[in-house]
Amino acid sequence: MDILRPDTAAFLQRVTIRELLDIPPGVIDQARRIAHQLYGAGRFAEADIVCRGLIACDHQVGWTYSLHAAVLRKLGRPEQSLAQLECGLIHEPDHAKLRAMRTELVATLAVPSRG
């Protein structure tokens, strides 16, 4: 028995978990503040976890993708950082920060490493 209909993926792209669970905006705002504070404090592994949770709750917010990309870059995972930037740009193609970060990261990844 297939409980997932073919249109489930499309539905989940349109509707966020935040909307489905009726999570108040204040809760999301507080989680964003926490993620940013963790990043600022250099607690990147913890910021990574909070950012993943925020993206799971609302995958349509470019700001979260930009912070998560910055966190992943600090964790030494530039390819995953670039993937997050690309995901964010799917939802917010004109997001200036995402576009700037992508341009910078692509340029950095194109430079051969010395070693």
N, C-alpha and C positions, 0 to 999 in steps of 0.2 A: 504494500500500500504506500503510495507516494503522497505524503502529507504536504509537500511543497508544490504548489502549482507553478506553471511556467512563468506567470507574471509576478511571482514573489520577489525576484531580484529587482524588477522595475519598481515595484511598490516600495521596497526598502531603499531605493535610490531617491525616491520622492519624499518619503516620510522618515523622520528621524526617530530614534529610540526616545529621545527627549520628549517628542510630541506624543508618542505611543504611551509612555509612562507618565505623562503630564508632570514632568520635572519642572519645578518653578525656575524662572530665569535667575533668581537670586542664588540658587544652589550652583548653577553653572558658572555664574560670575565669581562666586567664592572659589570654586575649583580652578578657574582661570588665574585668579590672584595667587592661589597656592602654587600652581605650576610655575608661574613667573617668579615668585619668591624663591622657590627651590632652584630654578635656573640661576637666578642672581646670586644665590648662596653657593653655587658650584656643586649642588647636589643633583647631578645630572641623571643618575640612575632613577632616583625618585621622581624627578621631573618627567622622565620618559614614561613612567607608569601612569602618572596623572594625565599626561597628554594623550596617551593611548585610551584612557577612560573617557576623556573629553571627546575624542574623535569617535569613539564608539557611541556616545550619547548623541552627538550632533556632527555628522560627517560633512556638513556643508559650510563650515566656518573657516575661512582662510587664515585667520589669526592663529588658530590652534595648530594648523599645519606648519605655519612659519616658525612658531616656537618649537614644535616637535622636531622640525628639520634642524634648527639651531642646536637643540639638545643632542640629536644624533651625530651631528658634526663634532660636537665637543667630546662625544663618546668614541670618536674615531671611526664612525660608520658613514662615510660620505655618500656611498651609493644608496644607502637607505634614506639618507637625508634628501638626496635628489628625488627619490621616489615619493617622499612625502610632499615635496614642493610640487611635483607633477600632479599628485592627487588634489592638492589644494587648488591648483590652477584649473582643474576640471570644473570645480564648483564656483570659483571666482577668477575667471580668466584675466580680469583687469586689475587684480590685487597687486599694487605696486611693490610691496615688500616681497611677496612671493616671486614676482618676476625678477626683481633685483637680486634676490638670493640665488635664484636658479642661474642667472647669467654669471654671477661670481663663482658659484660652485662648478658649473660646467667648465669655466676657464681654468679653475684650479685642477680639476680632474684631467684636463687635456695636457697639462704640463707633466712631462715624464719625471718620475721620482728619481732622485739621486741616491744611489745606495749600492 
